[in-house]
Every structure is written in structure tokens, then in C-alpha cells.
Amino acid sequence: MNSLVIPSSGKRRTLRPVERQANKEVRAHIEREKALKAMKAEKEAEEKERKERLARIEAIIEEEKATEYQAAIDREGVNNYEWCDMRSVNANFINANLMLANFNYANLECVDFTGANLRGATFEGANLKGAILNDTIMVALDYHPASATHFDNANLEGAFMRNAKIIGASFVGANLVGAHFDGAVIDYTDFTNAEMQHANMYDTTIMSSVFVNTNIHSVKFSERKVNKNEFEYPFWEHAKNKKYAEL
């Protein structure tokens, strides 16, 4: 029989039905709270395990990609032309396989790269004034940074990139004044802080690229490929002098 001890008198009294029902409800509430906490803890443990499993899978994928790119390096060999003056030797790289090549800070003025494979090549700080890069391939495999072509802070004034495939590349801080992109396909490419005044992008397809603080004064765009309304898209809205661009 349920009883309640009353400390003040030390006497026992029998709980009334209402009190017994209240006690049952309190105990039931406590049990429900315990059950909910246990369920929550179980779900949190499952979510933690799921995230750890995904992290392991992603790590395996990244390791496989790194292995793939290392294999490409081992297979193709890395051409290192860093700081080289290629103009003085009248070099040309027509249809050359220059995957992962290093041209950082090289002098490549007017050098011909027509049809070359430039996947993963780096031209950071290089001088490519008037260089010919028509029909080149600058496509990052799976948009992976290791296979992206970089022209960060390079001088490409008046360079020719007609009909080039430029996907996942970087031209951050590059000088692209008067550069020719006629007929090129440009996607997922970063032109942040680039100088592009008077560049020619007629008949160029441009998608999902970044033009933050990019000077596009007097850039000639193709009306068929770049709709005027695209200047309101997020990747255009922070460009400089966009009102002076020519469509």
C-alpha cells in the first residue's frame, strides 16, 4: 500500500486516489523525458557516425584524386620553366602537352601555345604579353584545384585566347587589357581584381564565373552569348565600370 511519511508528525497516511494518479503522471512524465533523451542521444550518435563515415569516404576520394594527379605527373613529367626567358630562344609550344607545367614568372611574350594542353599549368606572375593561346585546353578535371590553370598576377595584355576552353581557371589580378577571347568557352573561372579594359569577348560563352572588382571598361561582349540582364547576376554585380562595357 502506498503511503507518504509526513516529517512534522511522523504519522503515515494513505494517499488519496487523486494523489496516486498525480504521482503516476509525474513518474510517466519522467520516463517519457528519459526515453526522449535516450532517443536524442541515439540520433546524435548516428549522425556523428554518419558524418565520420562521409568524412572517411571523402578522404578516400581525395586520396584517389591525389594519386591520379601524382600519376599524371609521373607519367607526363613536369616541365619547369620558372623564371625562364622563352622569348629569347624563340620558343613555341604549338600542340604541346604542358599538363602541370610551371611557367611562373617566365618571359613568354609573343610565345605561341596554339592547341596546347595547359591543364594544371601555372603562369603566376608570368609575362604573356601578346602570347598566342588560341584553341588551348585549360579545363580543370572535376574542378579540382590541382588541375586548374593559373594566371594569377600574370601580364596577358593583348594575348590571344580565341576558341580556348577555359574552365575552372584563375586570372586573379591578371592584366588582360585588350586580350582576345573570341569564341572561347569560360566557366567557373575567377577574374577577381583583373584589368580587362578593351578585352574582346565577342561570341564568347561565359557561365558561372567571378568578376569581383574586375575592370571591364569597354569590354566587347557578344549579344548572343551574354544577355544584358546577366549584368545583374551576382558574379557581375561587383565588376568595375560595367556600364561602359559594350554589348
ABEGO torsion letter per residue (X at the ends): XBBBBBAAAGBBBBBBAAAAAAAAAAAAAAAAAAAAAAAAAAAAAAAAAAAAAAAAAAAAAAAAAAAAAAAAAAAAEBBBABGBBAAAAGBBABGBBABGBBABGBBABGBBABGBBABGBBABGBBABGBBABGBBBBBBGGBAAABBBABGBBABGBBABGBBBBGBBABGBBABGBBABGBBBBGBBABGBBABGBBABGBBBBGBBABGBBABGBBBBAAABBAAAAABAAAAABBGAAABBX
